[in-house]
């Protein structure tokens, strides 16, 4: 539906369940590369990872809480070789 998204990278916070998981599924269906953040529910995070496997997309599941989310730009540069500007609200 949105071919221009294929291969682009998206960071989704709260990706282990609810709205975040729904967004992850939609973007995976568009062929995007995903960085999926969760903070506590490892079981739900594994379920989301299983869903991503079904889409055949490249993804990384990371466990970060608010204070460590400031490290995300470093994570982007180190693991995905891209630069990013992170805005926390």
C-alpha positions in Angstrom: 0.0 0.0 0.0 2.9 2.4 0.7 5.9 1.1 -1.3 8.0 4.1 -0.4 8.2 2.7 3.2 9.9 -0.5 2.1 13.4 -0.8 3.6 13.1 2.3 5.7 13.7 2.2 9.5 11.1 2.9 12.2 11.6 3.0 15.9 8.5 2.0 17.9 8.3 2.4 21.6 5.9 0.3 23.6 6.1 -2.3 20.8 5.4 -5.4 22.9 1.6 -5.0 23.1 -1.4 -2.8 22.4 -1.1 0.1 20.0 2.7 -0.3 19.7 2.4 -3.9 18.6 -0.3 -2.9 16.1 1.9 -0.2 14.6 4.8 -2.7 14.4 2.6 -5.2 12.5 1.4 -2.5 10.1 4.9 -1.2 9.4 6.3 -4.7 9.1 3.5 -5.5 6.5 4.9 -2.5 4.5 8.4 -4.0 4.6 10.0 -1.6 7.0 13.1 -2.4 9.1 12.1 -2.1 12.8 13.6 -1.2 16.1 11.1 -2.4 18.7 11.4 -1.0 22.2 9.8 -2.5 25.3 10.4 -1.8 29.0 9.2 -4.7 31.1 7.0 -7.5 29.6 9.5 -9.9 28.1 6.8 -12.5 27.3 4.9 -10.0 25.2 8.1 -8.8 23.6 8.8 -12.4 22.5 5.3 -12.7 21.1 5.9 -9.5 19.1 9.2 -10.8 17.8 7.4 -14.0 16.7 5.0 -11.9 14.8 7.8 -10.0 13.1 9.4 -13.3 12.0 6.2 -14.0 10.2 6.6 -10.8 8.1 10.2 -11.7 7.2 11.4 -8.2 8.0 14.7 -7.1 9.7 14.0 -6.1 13.3 15.8 -5.6 16.6 14.0 -5.9 19.9 15.5 -3.8 22.6 14.6 -3.4 26.3 15.0 0.2 27.4 13.4 2.2 30.2 13.0 6.0 30.1 16.5 6.9 31.4 18.2 4.6 29.0 16.1 5.8 26.0 18.5 8.7 25.8 21.0 6.1 24.5 18.9 5.3 21.4 20.8 7.6 19.0 24.0 5.8 20.0 22.2 2.5 19.4 21.1 3.6 15.9 24.6 4.6 14.9 26.3 1.5 16.3 23.9 -1.2 15.3 22.1 0.1 12.2 24.8 2.4 10.8 22.4 5.3 10.5 22.1 8.6 12.3 19.0 9.6 14.2 17.7 12.5 16.2 15.5 11.3 19.1 12.9 13.6 20.6 11.5 12.5 24.0 8.2 13.9 25.2 
